[in-house]
Amino acid sequence: MSDQQTAPARSYELLGPLRVRLETAPLQLGEAQQRVVLAVLLLHANQPVPTDRLMLPGQ
């Protein structure tokens, strides 16, 4: 047996409204700008993302 605990399963839904689930429970994602940043990072997983791609116009 291993003493290591496994991380809870997360799932991300990008088509339609952005949704994140931890195990089966939906997570609250916060304000629109936070959701945009998360969506951009998810779309570019394992790649560097310039900060200007993370900013909304007028920010």
LUMLUMDREN-2810 file (N, C-alpha, C; in Angstrom, 1 decimal):
<atoms>
<atom><aa>M</aa><ch>A</ch><at>N</at><xx>0.8</xx><yy>-1.2</yy><zz>0.0</zz></atom>
<atom><aa>M</aa><ch>A</ch><at>CA</at><xx>0.0</xx><yy>0.0</yy><zz>0.0</zz></atom>
<atom><aa>M</aa><ch>A</ch><at>C</at><xx>0.9</xx><yy>1.2</yy><zz>0.0</zz></atom>
<atom><aa>S</aa><ch>A</ch><at>N</at><xx>0.4</xx><yy>2.3</yy><zz>-0.6</zz></atom>
<atom><aa>S</aa><ch>A</ch><at>CA</at><xx>1.1</xx><yy>3.5</yy><zz>-0.7</zz></atom>
<atom><aa>S</aa><ch>A</ch><at>C</at><xx>0.6</xx><yy>4.5</yy><zz>0.3</zz></atom>
<atom><aa>D</aa><ch>A</ch><at>N</at><xx>1.5</xx><yy>5.3</yy><zz>0.9</zz></atom>
<atom><aa>D</aa><ch>A</ch><at>CA</at><xx>1.1</xx><yy>6.4</yy><zz>1.8</zz></atom>
<atom><aa>D</aa><ch>A</ch><at>C</at><xx>0.7</xx><yy>7.7</yy><zz>1.1</zz></atom>
<atom><aa>Q</aa><ch>A</ch><at>N</at><xx>0.9</xx><yy>7.7</yy><zz>-0.2</zz></atom>
<atom><aa>Q</aa><ch>A</ch><at>CA</at><xx>0.5</xx><yy>8.9</yy><zz>-1.0</zz></atom>
<atom><aa>Q</aa><ch>A</ch><at>C</at><xx>-1.0</xx><yy>9.0</yy><zz>-1.2</zz></atom>
<atom><aa>Q</aa><ch>A</ch><at>N</at><xx>-1.5</xx><yy>10.2</yy><zz>-1.1</zz></atom>
<atom><aa>Q</aa><ch>A</ch><at>CA</at><xx>-2.9</xx><yy>10.4</yy><zz>-1.4</zz></atom>
<atom><aa>Q</aa><ch>A</ch><at>C</at><xx>-3.0</xx><yy>10.9</yy><zz>-2.8</zz></atom>
<atom><aa>T</aa><ch>A</ch><at>N</at><xx>-4.0</xx><yy>10.5</yy><zz>-3.5</zz></atom>
<atom><aa>T</aa><ch>A</ch><at>CA</at><xx>-4.2</xx><yy>11.0</yy><zz>-4.8</zz></atom>
<atom><aa>T</aa><ch>A</ch><at>C</at><xx>-5.1</xx><yy>12.2</yy><zz>-4.8</zz></atom>
<atom><aa>A</aa><ch>A</ch><at>N</at><xx>-4.8</xx><yy>13.1</yy><zz>-5.7</zz></atom>
<atom><aa>A</aa><ch>A</ch><at>CA</at><xx>-5.6</xx><yy>14.4</yy><zz>-5.8</zz></atom>
<atom><aa>A</aa><ch>A</ch><at>C</at><xx>-7.0</xx><yy>14.1</yy><zz>-6.3</zz></atom>
<atom><aa>P</aa><ch>A</ch><at>N</at><xx>-7.9</xx><yy>14.9</yy><zz>-5.8</zz></atom>
<atom><aa>P</aa><ch>A</ch><at>CA</at><xx>-9.3</xx><yy>14.7</yy><zz>-6.3</zz></atom>
<atom><aa>P</aa><ch>A</ch><at>C</at><xx>-9.4</xx><yy>15.0</yy><zz>-7.8</zz></atom>
<atom><aa>A</aa><ch>A</ch><at>N</at><xx>-10.2</xx><yy>14.2</yy><zz>-8.5</zz></atom>
<atom><aa>A</aa><ch>A</ch><at>CA</at><xx>-10.4</xx><yy>14.4</yy><zz>-9.9</zz></atom>
<atom><aa>A</aa><ch>A</ch><at>C</at><xx>-11.0</xx><yy>15.8</yy><zz>-10.2</zz></atom>
<atom><aa>R</aa><ch>A</ch><at>N</at><xx>-10.5</xx><yy>16.5</yy><zz>-11.2</zz></atom>
<atom><aa>R</aa><ch>A</ch><at>CA</at><xx>-11.0</xx><yy>17.7</yy><zz>-11.7</zz></atom>
<atom><aa>R</aa><ch>A</ch><at>C</at><xx>-11.4</xx><yy>17.5</yy><zz>-13.1</zz></atom>
<atom><aa>S</aa><ch>A</ch><at>N</at><xx>-12.5</xx><yy>18.2</yy><zz>-13.5</zz></atom>
<atom><aa>S</aa><ch>A</ch><at>CA</at><xx>-12.9</xx><yy>18.2</yy><zz>-14.9</zz></atom>
<atom><aa>S</aa><ch>A</ch><at>C</at><xx>-13.2</xx><yy>19.6</yy><zz>-15.3</zz></atom>
<atom><aa>Y</aa><ch>A</ch><at>N</at><xx>-12.9</xx><yy>20.0</yy><zz>-16.5</zz></atom>
<atom><aa>Y</aa><ch>A</ch><at>CA</at><xx>-13.1</xx><yy>21.3</yy><zz>-17.1</zz></atom>
<atom><aa>Y</aa><ch>A</ch><at>C</at><xx>-14.0</xx><yy>21.2</yy><zz>-18.3</zz></atom>
<atom><aa>E</aa><ch>A</ch><at>N</at><xx>-15.0</xx><yy>22.0</yy><zz>-18.4</zz></atom>
<atom><aa>E</aa><ch>A</ch><at>CA</at><xx>-15.9</xx><yy>22.1</yy><zz>-19.5</zz></atom>
<atom><aa>E</aa><ch>A</ch><at>C</at><xx>-15.7</xx><yy>23.4</yy><zz>-20.2</zz></atom>
<atom><aa>L</aa><ch>A</ch><at>N</at><xx>-15.2</xx><yy>23.4</yy><zz>-21.4</zz></atom>
<atom><aa>L</aa><ch>A</ch><at>CA</at><xx>-14.9</xx><yy>24.7</yy><zz>-22.1</zz></atom>
<atom><aa>L</aa><ch>A</ch><at>C</at><xx>-15.9</xx><yy>25.0</yy><zz>-23.2</zz></atom>
<atom><aa>L</aa><ch>A</ch><at>N</at><xx>-16.7</xx><yy>24.1</yy><zz>-23.7</zz></atom>
<atom><aa>L</aa><ch>A</ch><at>CA</at><xx>-17.7</xx><yy>24.4</yy><zz>-24.7</zz></atom>
<atom><aa>L</aa><ch>A</ch><at>C</at><xx>-19.0</xx><yy>24.8</yy><zz>-24.0</zz></atom>
<atom><aa>G</aa><ch>A</ch><at>N</at><xx>-19.5</xx><yy>26.0</yy><zz>-24.4</zz></atom>
<atom><aa>G</aa><ch>A</ch><at>CA</at><xx>-20.6</xx><yy>26.6</yy><zz>-23.6</zz></atom>
<atom><aa>G</aa><ch>A</ch><at>C</at><xx>-20.0</xx><yy>27.3</yy><zz>-22.5</zz></atom>
<atom><aa>P</aa><ch>A</ch><at>N</at><xx>-20.8</xx><yy>27.5</yy><zz>-21.4</zz></atom>
<atom><aa>P</aa><ch>A</ch><at>CA</at><xx>-20.2</xx><yy>28.2</yy><zz>-20.2</zz></atom>
<atom><aa>P</aa><ch>A</ch><at>C</at><xx>-19.1</xx><yy>27.4</yy><zz>-19.6</zz></atom>
<atom><aa>L</aa><ch>A</ch><at>N</at><xx>-18.0</xx><yy>28.1</yy><zz>-19.2</zz></atom>
<atom><aa>L</aa><ch>A</ch><at>CA</at><xx>-16.9</xx><yy>27.5</yy><zz>-18.5</zz></atom>
<atom><aa>L</aa><ch>A</ch><at>C</at><xx>-17.4</xx><yy>26.9</yy><zz>-17.2</zz></atom>
<atom><aa>R</aa><ch>A</ch><at>N</at><xx>-17.0</xx><yy>25.6</yy><zz>-17.0</zz></atom>
<atom><aa>R</aa><ch>A</ch><at>CA</at><xx>-17.4</xx><yy>24.9</yy><zz>-15.7</zz></atom>
<atom><aa>R</aa><ch>A</ch><at>C</at><xx>-16.2</xx><yy>24.1</yy><zz>-15.3</zz></atom>
<atom><aa>V</aa><ch>A</ch><at>N</at><xx>-16.1</xx><yy>24.0</yy><zz>-14.0</zz></atom>
<atom><aa>V</aa><ch>A</ch><at>CA</at><xx>-15.0</xx><yy>23.2</yy><zz>-13.3</zz></atom>
<atom><aa>V</aa><ch>A</ch><at>C</at><xx>-15.7</xx><yy>22.4</yy><zz>-12.3</zz></atom>
<atom><aa>R</aa><ch>A</ch><at>N</at><xx>-15.4</xx><yy>21.1</yy><zz>-12.2</zz></atom>
<atom><aa>R</aa><ch>A</ch><at>CA</at><xx>-15.9</xx><yy>20.2</yy><zz>-11.2</zz></atom>
<atom><aa>R</aa><ch>A</ch><at>C</at><xx>-14.7</xx><yy>19.6</yy><zz>-10.5</zz></atom>
<atom><aa>L</aa><ch>A</ch><at>N</at><xx>-14.9</xx><yy>19.4</yy><zz>-9.2</zz></atom>
<atom><aa>L</aa><ch>A</ch><at>CA</at><xx>-14.0</xx><yy>18.7</yy><zz>-8.3</zz></atom>
<atom><aa>L</aa><ch>A</ch><at>C</at><xx>-14.7</xx><yy>17.5</yy><zz>-7.9</zz></atom>
<atom><aa>E</aa><ch>A</ch><at>N</at><xx>-14.2</xx><yy>16.3</yy><zz>-8.3</zz></atom>
<atom><aa>E</aa><ch>A</ch><at>CA</at><xx>-15.0</xx><yy>15.1</yy><zz>-8.2</zz></atom>
<atom><aa>E</aa><ch>A</ch><at>C</at><xx>-16.3</xx><yy>15.3</yy><zz>-8.9</zz></atom>
<atom><aa>T</aa><ch>A</ch><at>N</at><xx>-17.4</xx><yy>15.4</yy><zz>-8.3</zz></atom>
<atom><aa>T</aa><ch>A</ch><at>CA</at><xx>-18.7</xx><yy>15.6</yy><zz>-8.9</zz></atom>
<atom><aa>T</aa><ch>A</ch><at>C</at><xx>-19.3</xx><yy>17.0</yy><zz>-8.6</zz></atom>
<atom><aa>A</aa><ch>A</ch><at>N</at><xx>-18.7</xx><yy>17.7</yy><zz>-7.7</zz></atom>
<atom><aa>A</aa><ch>A</ch><at>CA</at><xx>-19.2</xx><yy>19.0</yy><zz>-7.2</zz></atom>
<atom><aa>A</aa><ch>A</ch><at>C</at><xx>-18.8</xx><yy>20.1</yy><zz>-8.1</zz></atom>
<atom><aa>P</aa><ch>A</ch><at>N</at><xx>-19.7</xx><yy>21.0</yy><zz>-8.6</zz></atom>
<atom><aa>P</aa><ch>A</ch><at>CA</at><xx>-19.3</xx><yy>22.1</yy><zz>-9.4</zz></atom>
<atom><aa>P</aa><ch>A</ch><at>C</at><xx>-18.6</xx><yy>23.2</yy><zz>-8.5</zz></atom>
<atom><aa>L</aa><ch>A</ch><at>N</at><xx>-17.6</xx><yy>23.8</yy><zz>-9.0</zz></atom>
<atom><aa>L</aa><ch>A</ch><at>CA</at><xx>-16.9</xx><yy>24.9</yy><zz>-8.3</zz></atom>
<atom><aa>L</aa><ch>A</ch><at>C</at><xx>-17.3</xx><yy>26.3</yy><zz>-8.7</zz></atom>
<atom><aa>Q</aa><ch>A</ch><at>N</at><xx>-17.4</xx><yy>27.2</yy><zz>-7.8</zz></atom>
<atom><aa>Q</aa><ch>A</ch><at>CA</at><xx>-17.7</xx><yy>28.6</yy><zz>-8.2</zz></atom>
<atom><aa>Q</aa><ch>A</ch><at>C</at><xx>-16.4</xx><yy>29.2</yy><zz>-8.7</zz></atom>
<atom><aa>L</aa><ch>A</ch><at>N</at><xx>-16.5</xx><yy>29.9</yy><zz>-9.9</zz></atom>
<atom><aa>L</aa><ch>A</ch><at>CA</at><xx>-15.3</xx><yy>30.3</yy><zz>-10.6</zz></atom>
<atom><aa>L</aa><ch>A</ch><at>C</at><xx>-15.0</xx><yy>31.8</yy><zz>-10.4</zz></atom>
<atom><aa>G</aa><ch>A</ch><at>N</at><xx>-15.8</xx><yy>32.6</yy><zz>-9.8</zz></atom>
<atom><aa>G</aa><ch>A</ch><at>CA</at><xx>-15.5</xx><yy>34.0</yy><zz>-9.6</zz></atom>
<atom><aa>G</aa><ch>A</ch><at>C</at><xx>-16.0</xx><yy>34.8</yy><zz>-10.7</zz></atom>
<atom><aa>E</aa><ch>A</ch><at>N</at><xx>-15.4</xx><yy>36.0</yy><zz>-10.8</zz></atom>
<atom><aa>E</aa><ch>A</ch><at>CA</at><xx>-15.8</xx><yy>37.0</yy><zz>-11.8</zz></atom>
<atom><aa>E</aa><ch>A</ch><at>C</at><xx>-15.4</xx><yy>36.7</yy><zz>-13.2</zz></atom>
<atom><aa>A</aa><ch>A</ch><at>N</at><xx>-15.9</xx><yy>37.4</yy><zz>-14.2</zz></atom>
<atom><aa>A</aa><ch>A</ch><at>CA</at><xx>-15.7</xx><yy>37.2</yy><zz>-15.6</zz></atom>
<atom><aa>A</aa><ch>A</ch><at>C</at><xx>-14.2</xx><yy>37.2</yy><zz>-15.9</zz></atom>
<atom><aa>Q</aa><ch>A</ch><at>N</at><xx>-13.5</xx><yy>38.1</yy><zz>-15.4</zz></atom>
<atom><aa>Q</aa><ch>A</ch><at>CA</at><xx>-12.1</xx><yy>38.2</yy><zz>-15.8</zz></atom>
<atom><aa>Q</aa><ch>A</ch><at>C</at><xx>-11.3</xx><yy>36.9</yy><zz>-15.3</zz></atom>
<atom><aa>Q</aa><ch>A</ch><at>N</at><xx>-11.6</xx><yy>36.4</yy><zz>-14.1</zz></atom>
<atom><aa>Q</aa><ch>A</ch><at>CA</at><xx>-11.0</xx><yy>35.2</yy><zz>-13.6</zz></atom>
<atom><aa>Q</aa><ch>A</ch><at>C</at><xx>-11.4</xx><yy>34.0</yy><zz>-14.5</zz></atom>
<atom><aa>R</aa><ch>A</ch><at>N</at><xx>-12.6</xx><yy>34.0</yy><zz>-15.0</zz></atom>
<atom><aa>R</aa><ch>A</ch><at>CA</at><xx>-13.0</xx><yy>32.9</yy><zz>-15.9</zz></atom>
<atom><aa>R</aa><ch>A</ch><at>C</at><xx>-12.3</xx><yy>33.0</yy><zz>-17.2</zz></atom>
<atom><aa>V</aa><ch>A</ch><at>N</at><xx>-12.1</xx><yy>34.2</yy><zz>-17.7</zz></atom>
<atom><aa>V</aa><ch>A</ch><at>CA</at><xx>-11.4</xx><yy>34.4</yy><zz>-19.0</zz></atom>
<atom><aa>V</aa><ch>A</ch><at>C</at><xx>-9.9</xx><yy>33.9</yy><zz>-18.9</zz></atom>
<atom><aa>V</aa><ch>A</ch><at>N</at><xx>-9.3</xx><yy>34.3</yy><zz>-17.8</zz></atom>
<atom><aa>V</aa><ch>A</ch><at>CA</at><xx>-7.9</xx><yy>33.9</yy><zz>-17.6</zz></atom>
<atom><aa>V</aa><ch>A</ch><at>C</at><xx>-7.8</xx><yy>32.3</yy><zz>-17.5</zz></atom>
<atom><aa>L</aa><ch>A</ch><at>N</at><xx>-8.7</xx><yy>31.7</yy><zz>-16.7</zz></atom>
<atom><aa>L</aa><ch>A</ch><at>CA</at><xx>-8.7</xx><yy>30.3</yy><zz>-16.6</zz></atom>
<atom><aa>L</aa><ch>A</ch><at>C</at><xx>-8.9</xx><yy>29.6</yy><zz>-18.0</zz></atom>
<atom><aa>A</aa><ch>A</ch><at>N</at><xx>-9.8</xx><yy>30.1</yy><zz>-18.7</zz></atom>
<atom><aa>A</aa><ch>A</ch><at>CA</at><xx>-10.1</xx><yy>29.5</yy><zz>-20.1</zz></atom>
<atom><aa>A</aa><ch>A</ch><at>C</at><xx>-8.9</xx><yy>29.6</yy><zz>-21.0</zz></atom>
<atom><aa>V</aa><ch>A</ch><at>N</at><xx>-8.2</xx><yy>30.8</yy><zz>-21.0</zz></atom>
<atom><aa>V</aa><ch>A</ch><at>CA</at><xx>-7.1</xx><yy>30.9</yy><zz>-21.8</zz></atom>
<atom><aa>V</aa><ch>A</ch><at>C</at><xx>-6.0</xx><yy>30.0</yy><zz>-21.4</zz></atom>
<atom><aa>L</aa><ch>A</ch><at>N</at><xx>-5.7</xx><yy>29.9</yy><zz>-20.1</zz></atom>
<atom><aa>L</aa><ch>A</ch><at>CA</at><xx>-4.7</xx><yy>28.9</yy><zz>-19.6</zz></atom>
<atom><aa>L</aa><ch>A</ch><at>C</at><xx>-5.1</xx><yy>27.5</yy><zz>-19.9</zz></atom>
<atom><aa>L</aa><ch>A</ch><at>N</at><xx>-6.3</xx><yy>27.1</yy><zz>-19.8</zz></atom>
<atom><aa>L</aa><ch>A</ch><at>CA</at><xx>-6.7</xx><yy>25.8</yy><zz>-20.2</zz></atom>
<atom><aa>L</aa><ch>A</ch><at>C</at><xx>-6.5</xx><yy>25.5</yy><zz>-21.7</zz></atom>
<atom><aa>L</aa><ch>A</ch><at>N</at><xx>-6.8</xx><yy>26.5</yy><zz>-22.5</zz></atom>
<atom><aa>L</aa><ch>A</ch><at>CA</at><xx>-6.7</xx><yy>26.3</yy><zz>-24.0</zz></atom>
<atom><aa>L</aa><ch>A</ch><at>C</at><xx>-5.2</xx><yy>26.2</yy><zz>-24.4</zz></atom>
<atom><aa>H</aa><ch>A</ch><at>N</at><xx>-4.3</xx><yy>26.7</yy><zz>-23.6</zz></atom>
<atom><aa>H</aa><ch>A</ch><at>CA</at><xx>-2.9</xx><yy>26.6</yy><zz>-23.9</zz></atom>
<atom><aa>H</aa><ch>A</ch><at>C</at><xx>-2.2</xx><yy>25.8</yy><zz>-22.8</zz></atom>
<atom><aa>A</aa><ch>A</ch><at>N</at><xx>-2.7</xx><yy>24.7</yy><zz>-22.4</zz></atom>
<atom><aa>A</aa><ch>A</ch><at>CA</at><xx>-2.1</xx><yy>23.9</yy><zz>-21.3</zz></atom>
<atom><aa>A</aa><ch>A</ch><at>C</at><xx>-0.7</xx><yy>23.5</yy><zz>-21.7</zz></atom>
<atom><aa>N</aa><ch>A</ch><at>N</at><xx>0.2</xx><yy>23.6</yy><zz>-20.7</zz></atom>
<atom><aa>N</aa><ch>A</ch><at>CA</at><xx>1.6</xx><yy>23.2</yy><zz>-20.8</zz></atom>
<atom><aa>N</aa><ch>A</ch><at>C</at><xx>2.3</xx><yy>24.1</yy><zz>-21.8</zz></atom>
<atom><aa>Q</aa><ch>A</ch><at>N</at><xx>1.8</xx><yy>25.3</yy><zz>-22.1</zz></atom>
<atom><aa>Q</aa><ch>A</ch><at>CA</at><xx>2.5</xx><yy>26.3</yy><zz>-22.9</zz></atom>
<atom><aa>Q</aa><ch>A</ch><at>C</at><xx>2.6</xx><yy>27.6</yy><zz>-22.2</zz></atom>
<atom><aa>P</aa><ch>A</ch><at>N</at><xx>3.7</xx><yy>28.4</yy><zz>-22.4</zz></atom>
<atom><aa>P</aa><ch>A</ch><at>CA</at><xx>3.7</xx><yy>29.7</yy><zz>-21.8</zz></atom>
<atom><aa>P</aa><ch>A</ch><at>C</at><xx>2.7</xx><yy>30.6</yy><zz>-22.5</zz></atom>
<atom><aa>V</aa><ch>A</ch><at>N</at><xx>2.0</xx><yy>31.4</yy><zz>-21.7</zz></atom>
<atom><aa>V</aa><ch>A</ch><at>CA</at><xx>1.0</xx><yy>32.3</yy><zz>-22.2</zz></atom>
<atom><aa>V</aa><ch>A</ch><at>C</at><xx>1.5</xx><yy>33.8</yy><zz>-21.8</zz></atom>
<atom><aa>P</aa><ch>A</ch><at>N</at><xx>1.7</xx><yy>34.6</yy><zz>-22.8</zz></atom>
<atom><aa>P</aa><ch>A</ch><at>CA</at><xx>2.1</xx><yy>36.0</yy><zz>-22.5</zz></atom>
<atom><aa>P</aa><ch>A</ch><at>C</at><xx>1.0</xx><yy>36.7</yy><zz>-21.7</zz></atom>
<atom><aa>T</aa><ch>A</ch><at>N</at><xx>1.4</xx><yy>37.6</yy><zz>-20.8</zz></atom>
<atom><aa>T</aa><ch>A</ch><at>CA</at><xx>0.4</xx><yy>38.3</yy><zz>-20.0</zz></atom>
<atom><aa>T</aa><ch>A</ch><at>C</at><xx>-0.5</xx><yy>39.1</yy><zz>-20.8</zz></atom>
<atom><aa>D</aa><ch>A</ch><at>N</at><xx>-0.1</xx><yy>39.7</yy><zz>-21.9</zz></atom>
<atom><aa>D</aa><ch>A</ch><at>CA</at><xx>-1.1</xx><yy>40.5</yy><zz>-22.7</zz></atom>
<atom><aa>D</aa><ch>A</ch><at>C</at><xx>-2.2</xx><yy>39.6</yy><zz>-23.2</zz></atom>
<atom><aa>R</aa><ch>A</ch><at>N</at><xx>-2.1</xx><yy>38.3</yy><zz>-23.3</zz></atom>
<atom><aa>R</aa><ch>A</ch><at>CA</at><xx>-3.2</xx><yy>37.4</yy><zz>-23.8</zz></atom>
<atom><aa>R</aa><ch>A</ch><at>C</at><xx>-4.1</xx><yy>37.2</yy><zz>-22.6</zz></atom>
<atom><aa>L</aa><ch>A</ch><at>N</at><xx>-3.7</xx><yy>37.5</yy><zz>-21.4</zz></atom>
<atom><aa>L</aa><ch>A</ch><at>CA</at><xx>-4.6</xx><yy>37.3</yy><zz>-20.2</zz></atom>
<atom><aa>L</aa><ch>A</ch><at>C</at><xx>-5.4</xx><yy>38.5</yy><zz>-19.8</zz></atom>
<atom><aa>M</aa><ch>A</ch><at>N</at><xx>-5.1</xx><yy>39.6</yy><zz>-20.4</zz></atom>
<atom><aa>M</aa><ch>A</ch><at>CA</at><xx>-5.8</xx><yy>40.8</yy><zz>-20.0</zz></atom>
<atom><aa>M</aa><ch>A</ch><at>C</at><xx>-7.0</xx><yy>41.1</yy><zz>-20.9</zz></atom>
<atom><aa>L</aa><ch>A</ch><at>N</at><xx>-8.0</xx><yy>41.6</yy><zz>-20.3</zz></atom>
<atom><aa>L</aa><ch>A</ch><at>CA</at><xx>-9.2</xx><yy>42.0</yy><zz>-21.1</zz></atom>
<atom><aa>L</aa><ch>A</ch><at>C</at><xx>-9.0</xx><yy>43.4</yy><zz>-21.6</zz></atom>
<atom><aa>P</aa><ch>A</ch><at>N</at><xx>-9.6</xx><yy>43.7</yy><zz>-22.7</zz></atom>
<atom><aa>P</aa><ch>A</ch><at>CA</at><xx>-9.5</xx><yy>45.1</yy><zz>-23.2</zz></atom>
<atom><aa>P</aa><ch>A</ch><at>C</at><xx>-9.9</xx><yy>46.1</yy><zz>-22.2</zz></atom>
<atom><aa>G</aa><ch>A</ch><at>N</at><xx>-9.2</xx><yy>47.2</yy><zz>-22.1</zz></atom>
<atom><aa>G</aa><ch>A</ch><at>CA</at><xx>-9.5</xx><yy>48.2</yy><zz>-21.1</zz></atom>
<atom><aa>G</aa><ch>A</ch><at>C</at><xx>-8.9</xx><yy>48.0</yy><zz>-19.7</zz></atom>
<atom><aa>Q</aa><ch>A</ch><at>N</at><xx>-8.2</xx><yy>46.9</yy><zz>-19.5</zz></atom>
<atom><aa>Q</aa><ch>A</ch><at>CA</at><xx>-7.6</xx><yy>46.6</yy><zz>-18.2</zz></atom>
<atom><aa>Q</aa><ch>A</ch><at>C</at><xx>-6.2</xx><yy>47.2</yy><zz>-18.1</zz></atom>
</atoms>
